[in-house]
Amino acid sequence: MKRYILSLLTAILALSAYAKEADEPDDKCVIKSFVYVATIGENNVWSVTEKIKADFLAPRHGIYQYIETRYNDLLDGELYKYSIDVTDITVPTFKYKTEMENDFQVIRIGDENGEVMGEMEYTINYKLHFNDDRYAKSDILYATILGAQWRNEIKDFQFAFGFEKKLPAAFEKNF
């Protein structure tokens, strides 16, 4: 159970402060709301749903979501490298393509042959598989839950975490 709580705390620490920013802002699209919901399961797997409400102020093909998949951390004086596999990606009601780009799983949402304008609501579903970090004291689960490389203003960001199984009563006393 320590693994589950550590993953929750780590994700909270990894909010937007650690998101990598792109060079130029995109003022032609504003993210009105971004809601991130993760259910933490056994074996270091999170089931994630993101709901993004975008307001396109000029015609665009859609949005990109960059999910970081490689991290390094210095713990107890030793460098640990760990990775995340992203699987089961779906974007209901929109065309999308996925690809790996450097250390990012990229989800390109939209139609290259069409454009959108005004408010659009996107739902992105996927699973994060946190691979063994080889750190004996606990599991390290680090994720930039806002995503990375957003060039748009994000007006509202909310997140929630739940557990697939009920925590033992003795463990719940710590909260």
C-alpha positions as a printed Julia matrix, in Angstrom:
175×3 Matrix{Float64}:
   0.0    0.0     0.0
   2.95   2.34    0.5
   3.41   2.14   -3.25
  -0.07   3.51   -3.88
   0.29   6.47   -1.54
   3.78   7.26   -2.81
   2.44   7.29   -6.36
  -0.31   9.7    -5.35
   2.04  12.06   -3.55
   4.57  11.98   -6.34
   1.95  12.84   -8.94
   0.76  15.8    -6.91
   4.32  17.1    -6.68
   4.75  16.68  -10.41
   1.97  19.07  -11.39
   2.43  21.83  -13.87
   5.59  23.16  -12.23
   7.46  20.33  -13.9
   5.7   20.47  -17.25
   8.06  21.36  -20.04
   7.04  24.48  -21.85
   7.28  25.1   -25.56
   9.14  28.16  -26.82
   6.28  30.21  -28.26
   2.82  30.55  -26.72
  -0.2   29.76  -28.88
  -2.76  32.5   -28.29
  -5.13  31.09  -30.94
  -6.37  28.38  -28.55
  -7.17  28.6   -24.85
  -7.64  25.54  -22.64
 -10.71  26.53  -20.61
 -10.55  23.45  -18.41
  -8.38  20.39  -18.0
  -9.56  17.59  -15.7
  -7.27  14.64  -14.93
  -8.7   11.58  -13.17
  -6.56   8.54  -12.38
  -7.48   5.24  -10.77
  -4.41   3.67   -9.22
  -4.37  -0.08   -9.61
  -2.11  -2.89   -8.63
   1.26  -3.44  -10.25
   1.86   0.31  -10.68
  -0.79   0.79  -13.37
  -2.93   3.91  -13.55
  -6.12   4.14  -15.61
  -6.35   7.77  -16.73
  -9.12   9.91  -18.2
  -8.42  13.47  -19.27
 -11.22  15.86  -20.19
 -10.01  18.94  -22.02
 -12.23  21.84  -23.04
 -10.46  23.96  -25.65
 -11.62  27.24  -27.15
 -10.19  27.75  -30.64
 -10.04  31.46  -31.45
  -8.76  30.74  -34.96
  -9.09  27.66  -37.17
  -6.89  24.75  -36.03
  -6.69  21.04  -36.79
  -6.87  20.06  -33.1
  -4.57  19.55  -30.13
  -1.53  17.49  -29.18
  -1.0   15.85  -25.81
   2.58  14.97  -24.87
   3.01  12.35  -22.11
   6.52  12.1   -20.73
   7.75   8.52  -20.54
  11.33   8.76  -19.15
  12.55  10.26  -15.89
  15.75  10.45  -13.88
  15.94  11.04  -10.15
  18.71  11.27   -7.58
  17.78   9.3    -4.46
  20.12   8.55   -1.58
  23.01   9.8    -3.71
  22.28   7.39   -6.57
  20.81   8.13  -10.0
  17.67   6.15  -10.82
  16.24   6.0   -14.31
  12.68   4.9   -14.74
  10.12   4.75  -17.47
   6.41   4.66  -18.15
   4.67   2.68  -20.87
   1.49   4.28  -22.23
  -1.09   1.8   -23.53
  -4.77   1.49  -24.41
  -5.01   5.03  -25.78
  -8.47   6.06  -27.0
 -10.01   9.38  -27.95
 -13.74   8.8   -28.42
 -15.47  10.79  -31.18
 -12.28  12.31  -32.65
  -9.68  11.15  -35.13
  -6.29  10.71  -33.51
  -2.82   9.34  -34.14
  -0.19   8.25  -31.66
   3.57   8.17  -31.99
   6.69   8.19  -29.86
   8.76  11.35  -30.15
  11.98  11.28  -28.13
  10.85  10.57  -24.53
   7.2   11.45  -25.15
   4.11   9.52  -26.16
   2.38  12.0   -28.45
  -1.37  11.91  -29.05
  -2.35  14.05  -32.05
  -6.07  14.74  -31.86
  -7.92  16.18  -34.83
  -8.23  15.87  -38.57
  -5.34  16.94  -40.78
  -7.89  17.54  -43.57
 -10.29  19.63  -41.49
 -10.25  22.45  -38.98
 -12.16  23.29  -35.82
 -13.25  26.64  -34.42
 -14.88  27.6   -31.12
 -15.27  25.31  -28.11
 -14.36  21.63  -28.4
 -14.38  18.99  -25.67
 -11.86  16.17  -25.84
 -11.77  13.01  -23.74
  -8.52  11.05  -23.7
  -8.26   7.63  -22.06
  -5.07   5.63  -21.5
  -3.14   3.48  -19.06
   0.21   4.33  -17.52
   2.41   1.35  -16.63
   5.16   2.46  -14.25
   8.12   0.15  -14.8
  10.41  -1.15  -12.06
  12.63   1.65  -10.81
  14.97  -0.75   -8.95
  14.74   1.4    -5.8
  14.49  -1.1    -2.94
  12.92   1.16   -0.28
   9.72   1.87   -2.22
   8.32   2.34   -5.7
   8.97   5.62   -7.45
   6.05   6.71   -9.61
   6.68  10.09  -11.16
   4.41  11.59  -13.76
   3.77  15.05  -15.15
   0.01  14.73  -14.97
  -0.73  17.96  -16.83
   1.21  16.69  -19.8
   4.15  18.48  -21.32
   4.85  21.1   -23.95
   1.54  22.94  -23.74
   1.79  26.24  -25.61
  -1.68  27.37  -24.61
  -2.99  29.22  -21.6
  -4.67  26.75  -19.24
  -7.32  28.57  -17.25
  -8.43  25.75  -14.94
  -6.69  22.5   -13.99
  -8.22  19.89  -11.67
  -7.12  16.4   -10.75
  -8.41  13.48   -8.72
  -6.95  10.12   -7.72
  -8.74   7.01   -6.55
  -7.71   3.47   -5.8
  -8.91   0.38   -7.61
  -9.14  -1.49   -4.31
  -9.99  -0.25   -0.84
  -6.98   0.6     1.29
  -6.54  -1.45    4.48
  -8.06   0.23    7.56
  -4.66   0.48    9.27
  -3.32   2.38    6.29
  -6.28   4.79    6.14
  -5.56   5.98    9.71
  -2.57   7.89    8.34
  -4.83  10.29    6.45
